[in-house]
Amino acid sequence: MILRLDDSPALIAAREISGVLSSAGHQAFFAGGCVRDLLLSHSAKDFDVATSATPDEVVALFPRTEQVGAHFGVILVKLDIAGEDTTTEVATFRHDGVYLDGRRPDAVRFTADPREDVQRRDFTINGMLLDPSKIDEVPQVDDSAVLDFVGGRDDLAHKIVRTIGPAELRFTEDKLRMLRGVRFAARLGFSIDPETLAAIQHLAPEIAQVSCERVRDELTRMLTQGHARRAFELLDASGLLAQVLPEITRMHGIEQPPEYHPEGDVFIHTLLLLDELSAGASPTLAWGMLLHDVGKPATFQPPNPLKPGDRIRFNGHVEAGIRIGEEILRRLRFSSDDAAQIVALIRHHMQFGDVSLMKQSTLKRFLRMPKFEEHLALHHADCSSSHADLDCYDFAKSAYETTEPDQIRPALLVTGQDLIDAGYKPGPQFKVMLEAAEDAQLEGRIASTEEGLQLIAREFGSA
């Protein structure tokens, strides 16, 4: 078997750590997702090490360690690899006790048997171990290097996500595993084993026991690791979507005017946008695409039968979307910066329709919004997933790329201090006066402070 290995510091560190543990008489294997990815010939970013060494023995072997989960047998080992600081998670083989909080066992028992250790893990494809000492420099590995006590290699070959042991037990232990199973299936292009899917469907309401932050992070990974559309189709089929984002399930069956949205209802339209997201997409852009039409179900208006030629309308859907989006982002505890950008994407996504008619001052203010590239990307996906008319996108993109930064955001010709020096008294009117002067500057109607003050005197009166 040929494995896809690289010279990443993370891999070098994991091999070095495994070598030190082995030299000290301990078993040491790569474990978890890195083994899965290597066997699939995918790049692995993180390399975890599982060992028979106890936490105290691990700490004694390495000068730089951090005991973040020593009670659970987890030690972080820090090494300098070619000038880069690396951190590798090293976990002692263990058997878990009862999961009382739906997240972590109440107690663990360390063991020297790797077969016992893998039985506590979530999915068969994540339950294999790999002996790094049996990987040569080609790199090649013989079958004896892979320890598979759970049928992981068969499930990899058949592209199946299946729990290790009874599915309901695994999900009862840690409810987040239900979301992780969906994410793995979507990202890898696998199906979910019928028994595993049935258990998710049965236990989906219990996802409410998982912290909002953990749910948010899993959903963000689904949106940004590639195959976001498939992830949300599986979330929907599993019953999890109705639990974690009921606002998205309400998009089902919300028809749209076919002249603008021949693709179908709001849910289908949103899935098509998610299909545009590539691996590594910005989290705020991804959430903006997911939520941009979240206000449509609440504002759906069918055609008026008394008005021939009337169509479906969503009057006020942007305003409703902002309110609903803010509720979701608050519930999932997004940072204020990320929430502000996602809400901005919702707020401004319809403005592109007027971009060619905007005054120069309005257009330049539009173009200077933070992360305008994300607004462009959302609009492109929005159009591509509906009527396919990209005229407004092309206009905005051209204006953004050809307008110099100092034209979009020039040094102000008229400031608040200029108004004070001219004799105006500070007050609420100041903001209106300064915006009028800036509009005139952006449109090229004034070219100096003196001209700006003259304009203010004409429009607002002398000081």
VENKACOR-V599556 format. One record per pair of residues at least 12 apart in sequence whose C-alpha atoms are under 8 Angstrom apart, sorted by the first residue. I is the first residue (numbers start at 1). J is the second residue. If there is no record, write none. Layout:
# VENKACOR-V599556
I | J
I | J
This chain:
# VENKACOR-V599556
1 | 140
1 | 141
1 | 142
1 | 143
2 | 138
2 | 139
2 | 140
2 | 141
3 | 38
3 | 39
3 | 41
3 | 139
3 | 140
3 | 141
4 | 38
4 | 39
4 | 41
4 | 42
4 | 43
4 | 139
5 | 38
5 | 43
5 | 139
6 | 43
9 | 81
9 | 82
9 | 84
9 | 86
10 | 45
10 | 46
10 | 47
10 | 86
10 | 87
10 | 88
11 | 46
11 | 47
12 | 81
13 | 79
13 | 81
13 | 86
13 | 88
14 | 30
14 | 47
14 | 48
14 | 49
14 | 88
15 | 132
15 | 133
18 | 49
18 | 132
19 | 133
20 | 61
21 | 51
21 | 53
21 | 58
21 | 61
26 | 51
26 | 52
26 | 53
27 | 51
27 | 52
27 | 53
28 | 49
28 | 50
28 | 51
28 | 52
28 | 131
29 | 49
29 | 50
29 | 51
29 | 129
29 | 130
29 | 131
29 | 132
30 | 47
30 | 48
30 | 49
30 | 50
30 | 129
30 | 130
30 | 131
30 | 132
31 | 47
31 | 48
31 | 49
31 | 50
31 | 126
31 | 127
31 | 128
31 | 129
31 | 130
32 | 48
32 | 125
32 | 126
32 | 127
32 | 128
32 | 129
33 | 47
33 | 125
33 | 126
34 | 46
34 | 47
34 | 48
35 | 126
35 | 128
35 | 129
35 | 130
36 | 125
36 | 126
36 | 128
36 | 156
40 | 156
46 | 88
47 | 88
47 | 89
48 | 88
48 | 89
48 | 90
48 | 91
49 | 88
49 | 89
49 | 90
49 | 91
50 | 90
50 | 91
50 | 92
50 | 93
51 | 90
51 | 91
51 | 92
51 | 93
52 | 92
52 | 93
52 | 111
52 | 112
52 | 113
52 | 114
53 | 92
53 | 93
53 | 112
54 | 73
54 | 92
54 | 110
55 | 70
55 | 73
55 | 74
55 | 75
55 | 91
55 | 92
58 | 75
58 | 90
59 | 75
62 | 77
64 | 77
64 | 78
64 | 79
65 | 77
65 | 78
71 | 108
72 | 107
72 | 108
73 | 91
73 | 92
73 | 93
73 | 94
73 | 110
74 | 89
74 | 90
74 | 91
74 | 92
75 | 89
75 | 90
75 | 91
76 | 88
76 | 89
76 | 90
77 | 89
77 | 90
92 | 110
92 | 111
93 | 110
93 | 111
93 | 112
93 | 113
93 | 114
93 | 116
93 | 117
94 | 108
94 | 109
94 | 110
94 | 111
94 | 112
94 | 116
94 | 117
95 | 108
95 | 109
95 | 110
95 | 111
95 | 116
95 | 117
95 | 120
96 | 108
96 | 109
96 | 120
97 | 109
98 | 173
99 | 172
99 | 173
99 | 174
100 | 173
102 | 172
102 | 173
102 | 174
102 | 175
102 | 209
102 | 210
103 | 173
103 | 174
103 | 175
103 | 176
103 | 210
104 | 173
104 | 174
105 | 173
115 | 149
118 | 149
118 | 150
119 | 150
119 | 164
119 | 165
120 | 164
121 | 164
122 | 163
122 | 164
122 | 170
122 | 177
123 | 161
123 | 162
123 | 163
123 | 164
123 | 181
124 | 150
124 | 151
124 | 152
124 | 155
124 | 161
124 | 162
124 | 163
124 | 164
125 | 151
125 | 152
125 | 153
125 | 155
125 | 156
125 | 161
125 | 162
126 | 152
127 | 148
127 | 149
127 | 150
127 | 152
127 | 164
128 | 146
128 | 147
128 | 148
128 | 149
128 | 150
128 | 152
129 | 146
129 | 147
129 | 148
130 | 145
130 | 146
130 | 147
131 | 145
131 | 146
131 | 147
132 | 145
150 | 164
159 | 189
159 | 190
159 | 191
160 | 185
160 | 190
160 | 191
160 | 192
160 | 193
161 | 181
161 | 184
161 | 185
161 | 190
161 | 191
161 | 192
161 | 193
161 | 196
162 | 192
162 | 193
162 | 196
163 | 196
167 | 195
167 | 196
167 | 199
168 | 196
168 | 199
168 | 200
168 | 203
171 | 199
171 | 200
171 | 203
172 | 203
175 | 206
175 | 207
175 | 209
175 | 210
176 | 207
176 | 210
176 | 214
176 | 215
178 | 200
178 | 204
178 | 207
179 | 215
179 | 218
179 | 219
179 | 235
179 | 240
180 | 218
182 | 231
182 | 234
182 | 235
183 | 218
183 | 221
183 | 222
183 | 231
185 | 231
186 | 222
186 | 227
186 | 228
186 | 230
186 | 231
186 | 234
187 | 222
187 | 225
187 | 226
187 | 227
187 | 228
187 | 231
197 | 238
198 | 238
200 | 238
200 | 239
200 | 240
201 | 238
201 | 239
201 | 240
204 | 238
204 | 239
204 | 240
204 | 243
205 | 240
205 | 243
207 | 240
207 | 243
207 | 244
208 | 243
208 | 244
212 | 331
212 | 332
212 | 333
213 | 332
213 | 333
215 | 244
215 | 332
216 | 332
216 | 333
216 | 334
220 | 283
220 | 286
220 | 287
223 | 274
223 | 277
223 | 281
223 | 283
223 | 286
223 | 287
224 | 277
224 | 278
224 | 279
224 | 280
224 | 281
224 | 282
224 | 283
224 | 286
225 | 278
225 | 279
225 | 280
225 | 281
226 | 277
226 | 278
226 | 279
226 | 280
227 | 274
227 | 275
227 | 277
227 | 278
227 | 279
228 | 274
228 | 275
228 | 277
229 | 271
229 | 272
229 | 274
229 | 275
232 | 271
236 | 249
245 | 328
247 | 294
248 | 267
248 | 291
248 | 294
249 | 267
250 | 297
251 | 265
251 | 266
251 | 267
251 | 294
251 | 296
251 | 297
252 | 265
252 | 266
252 | 267
252 | 268
253 | 265
253 | 266
253 | 267
254 | 266
254 | 267
254 | 296
254 | 297
254 | 300
255 | 312
256 | 312
256 | 313
257 | 311
257 | 312
257 | 313
259 | 387
260 | 386
260 | 387
261 | 386
261 | 387
262 | 386
262 | 387
263 | 385
263 | 386
266 | 293
266 | 296
269 | 385
269 | 386
270 | 289
270 | 290
270 | 293
272 | 385
273 | 289
273 | 290
273 | 381
273 | 382
273 | 385
274 | 286
274 | 289
274 | 290
276 | 381
284 | 338
284 | 339
284 | 341
284 | 342
285 | 342
285 | 345
285 | 374
285 | 375
285 | 377
285 | 378
287 | 342
288 | 342
288 | 343
288 | 345
288 | 346
288 | 378
289 | 378
291 | 321
291 | 325
291 | 346
292 | 321
292 | 345
292 | 346
292 | 349
293 | 317
293 | 318
293 | 321
293 | 346
294 | 317
294 | 320
294 | 321
294 | 324
294 | 325
295 | 317
295 | 318
295 | 319
295 | 320
295 | 321
295 | 322
295 | 324
296 | 314
296 | 317
296 | 320
296 | 321
298 | 317
298 | 320
299 | 313
299 | 314
299 | 315
299 | 316
299 | 317
299 | 320
300 | 312
300 | 313
300 | 314
300 | 315
301 | 313
301 | 314
301 | 315
318 | 346
318 | 347
318 | 350
319 | 347
321 | 346
321 | 347
322 | 343
322 | 346
322 | 347
325 | 343
325 | 346
326 | 339
326 | 343
341 | 370
345 | 374
345 | 375
345 | 378
348 | 375
349 | 375
349 | 378
349 | 379
352 | 379
352 | 392
352 | 393
352 | 396
353 | 392
354 | 392
355 | 392
355 | 395
355 | 396
356 | 392
356 | 395
356 | 396
359 | 443
360 | 442
360 | 443
361 | 438
361 | 439
361 | 440
361 | 442
361 | 443
362 | 439
364 | 407
364 | 408
364 | 409
364 | 442
365 | 408
367 | 396
367 | 399
367 | 400
367 | 408
368 | 408
368 | 409
376 | 393
376 | 396
376 | 397
379 | 393
380 | 393
407 | 442
408 | 442
410 | 442
412 | 438
412 | 441
413 | 437
413 | 438
413 | 441
413 | 447
413 | 448
413 | 449
413 | 452
414 | 434
414 | 437
414 | 438
414 | 449
414 | 452
414 | 453
415 | 434
416 | 430
416 | 434
419 | 453
422 | 453
422 | 463
423 | 463
424 | 463
425 | 463
433 | 456
433 | 460
436 | 456
437 | 452
437 | 453
437 | 455
437 | 456
440 | 452
